Amino acid sequence: MSTNIGTLIISDPEIRHGRPCIAGTGITVHRIATWYKLGHSPEEIARRYGHLTEAQVHAALAYYHANRDEIEAELAADEADADRIEQEYLQEKQPA
C-alpha cells in the first residue's frame, strides 16, 4: 500500500495555532526543522520521537525546505518573543 505524501502534513487552526504539523501527531514542522538545523539527521529525529516514521520526518523537512522563508520568519519571531518574555521576567525580579 502506498502513501500519498500530501497527507503527511496538515494545517488546522485548532492544532498548534494552525502551524503545519505531521498528521496525527501535533508535532510541528517547526520543531522538526529546529532539530534538523541543530545537526540531527532525519533518522535521529524519528528515533528521538519514537512514534514518528522517517517518512513523516522527511515530509516535514520537505515542507520546511519548500517554505523555508516563511518558517524561518516564524522561528525568528518565536525567538524574539521568548527573548522579550525573558527580559520582562528578569526586569520584574530586579530589586527596586
SEVEXBA-794849 format. One record per atom (N, C-alpha, C): x, y, z. Coordinates in steps of 0.2 Angstrom, whole numbers, padded with zeros to 4 digits, always signed. Example, Ala and Ser with C-alpha at 12.3 -4.5 7.8 and 13.67 -1.06 7.14 Angstrom:
BEGIN
+0066-0028+0039 +0062-0022+0039 +0066-0016+0039 +0064-0011+0035 +0068-0005+0036 +0064+0000+0039 
//
This chain:
BEGIN
+0004-0006+0000 +0000+0000+0000 +0004+0006+0000 +0003+0011-0004 +0007+0017-0005 +0004+0022-0001 +0008+0027+0001 +0006+0033+0005 +0006+0039+0001 +0001+0043+0001 +0000+0049-0003 +0004+0054+0002 +0010+0057+0000 +0014+0061+0004 +0011+0067+0006 +0006+0069+0002 +0002+0075+0003 -0002+0075+0009 -0003+0069+0012 -0007+0068+0018 -0003+0068+0024 +0003+0068+0024 +0008+0068+0030 +0008+0074+0034 +0007+0080+0030 +0007+0087+0034 +0001+0090+0033 -0002+0092+0039 -0008+0096+0039 -0007+0103+0043 -0012+0107+0041 -0013+0113+0045 -0020+0114+0047 -0021+0115+0053 -0028+0115+0056 -0028+0121+0061 -0032+0126+0061 -0032+0132+0065 -0033+0129+0073 -0035+0123+0074 -0037+0121+0080 -0031+0117+0083 -0026+0116+0079 -0020+0112+0081 -0014+0116+0081 -0010+0118+0086 -0004+0121+0086 -0005+0128+0082 -0011+0131+0084 -0012+0138+0081 -0011+0138+0073 -0013+0133+0070 -0013+0132+0063 -0006+0131+0059 -0001+0130+0064 +0006+0129+0061 +0006+0122+0058 +0009+0121+0052 +0009+0114+0049 +0012+0109+0054 +0009+0103+0054 +0011+0098+0058 +0011+0091+0055 +0014+0087+0058 +0014+0080+0055 +0007+0077+0057 +0004+0075+0052 -0003+0072+0053 -0004+0067+0059 -0008+0068+0063 -0010+0063+0068 -0005+0064+0074 -0001+0069+0074 +0004+0069+0080 +0005+0076+0084 +0003+0081+0081 +0004+0088+0084 +0011+0090+0084 +0015+0086+0081 +0022+0089+0081 +0023+0093+0075 +0025+0099+0076 +0025+0104+0071 +0032+0103+0066 +0031+0106+0060 +0036+0106+0055 +0042+0110+0058 +0040+0116+0062 +0045+0120+0065 +0049+0116+0070 +0046+0112+0074 +0050+0108+0079 +0055+0103+0075 +0053+0100+0070 +0057+0095+0066 +0063+0100+0063 +0061+0105+0060 +0066+0110+0057 +0071+0112+0062 +0069+0113+0068 +0074+0115+0073 +0079+0110+0074 +0076+0104+0075 +0081+0098+0077 +0086+0097+0071 +0083+0098+0065 +0087+0097+0059 +0093+0102+0058 +0091+0108+0060 +0096+0114+0060 +0101+0113+0065 +0099+0109+0071 +0104+0108+0076 +0109+0102+0074 +0108+0100+0068 +0113+0095+0065 +0110+0087+0066 +0104+0086+0068 +0101+0080+0069 +0099+0077+0062 +0100+0071+0060 +0098+0068+0054 +0091+0066+0055 +0087+0065+0049 +0080+0063+0049 +0079+0057+0053 +0084+0052+0052 +0084+0046+0056 +0084+0047+0064 +0089+0051+0066 +0089+0053+0073 +0083+0056+0076 +0080+0060+0072 +0074+0064+0074 +0068+0059+0075 +0068+0054+0070 +0062+0049+0070 +0064+0045+0077 +0070+0043+0078 +0071+0039+0084 +0070+0043+0090 +0071+0049+0090 +0070+0053+0096 +0063+0053+0098 +0058+0054+0093 +0051+0054+0095 +0048+0047+0095 +0051+0042+0093 +0049+0035+0093 +0043+0034+0089 +0038+0038+0089 +0031+0036+0086 +0031+0039+0079 +0037+0043+0077 +0037+0046+0070 +0041+0041+0066 +0039+0041+0059 +0042+0037+0054 +0047+0041+0051 +0052+0038+0048 +0057+0043+0044 +0053+0046+0038 +0048+0043+0035 +0044+0046+0030 +0041+0052+0033 +0038+0052+0039 +0035+0058+0042 +0040+0064+0043 +0046+0062+0045 +0051+0067+0046 +0053+0070+0040 +0054+0066+0035 +0056+0068+0028 +0051+0073+0025 +0044+0071+0026 +0039+0075+0024 +0039+0082+0027 +0041+0082+0033 +0041+0089+0037 +0047+0093+0034 +0052+0089+0033 +0058+0093+0030 +0057+0095+0023 +0054+0091+0019 +0052+0094+0013 +0047+0100+0013 +0043+0100+0018 +0038+0106+0019 +0043+0112+0021 +0047+0111+0025 +0052+0116+0028 +0056+0119+0022 +0059+0114+0018 +0063+0117+0013 +0059+0120+0007 +0053+0118+0006 +0048+0121+0001 +0046+0128+0003 +0046+0129+0010 +0043+0135+0013 +0048+0138+0018 +0054+0138+0016 +0059+0140+0021 +0059+0147+0023 +0058+0152+0019 +0057+0159+0021 +0052+0160+0026 +0046+0157+0025 +0040+0158+0029 +0042+0155+0036 +0044+0149+0036 +0046+0145+0043 +0051+0149+0046 +0057+0151+0043 +0062+0154+0046 +0060+0161+0049 +0055+0164+0046 +0052+0171+0049 +0048+0169+0055 +0045+0164+0055 +0041+0162+0061 +0045+0160+0067 +0051+0156+0065 +0055+0154+0070 +0059+0160+0073 +0061+0165+0069 +0064+0171+0072 +0059+0175+0076 +0053+0175+0074 +0048+0179+0078 +0047+0175+0085 +0047+0168+0085 +0046+0164+0091 +0052+0166+0096 +0058+0166+0093 +0064+0168+0097 +0064+0175+0100 +0062+0179+0096 +0061+0186+0098 +0056+0187+0104 +0050+0183+0103 +0045+0183+0109 +0048+0180+0115 +0052+0175+0114 +0055+0171+0120 +0060+0176+0123 +0064+0180+0119 +0069+0184+0122 +0065+0190+0126 +0060+0193+0123 +0056+0198+0126 +0053+0196+0133 +0050+0190+0133 +0047+0187+0139 +0052+0186+0144 +0058+0184+0142 +0063+0183+0147 +0066+0189+0150 +0066+0194+0146 +0068+0201+0148 +0063+0204+0153 +0057+0203+0151 +0052+0206+0156 +0052+0202+0162 +0053+0196+0162 +0053+0192+0169 +0059+0194+0173 +0065+0195+0169 +0071+0197+0173 +0070+0204+0176 +0067+0209+0172 +0066+0215+0175 +0061+0215+0181 +0056+0211+0181 +0052+0210+0187 +0055+0208+0193 +0061+0204+0192 +0064+0201+0198 +0070+0206+0200 +0071+0211+0197 +0076+0216+0199 +0074+0220+0205 +0078+0220+0210 +0077+0224+0216 +0075+0231+0214 +0070+0234+0218 +0068+0241+0216 +0073+0246+0219 
//
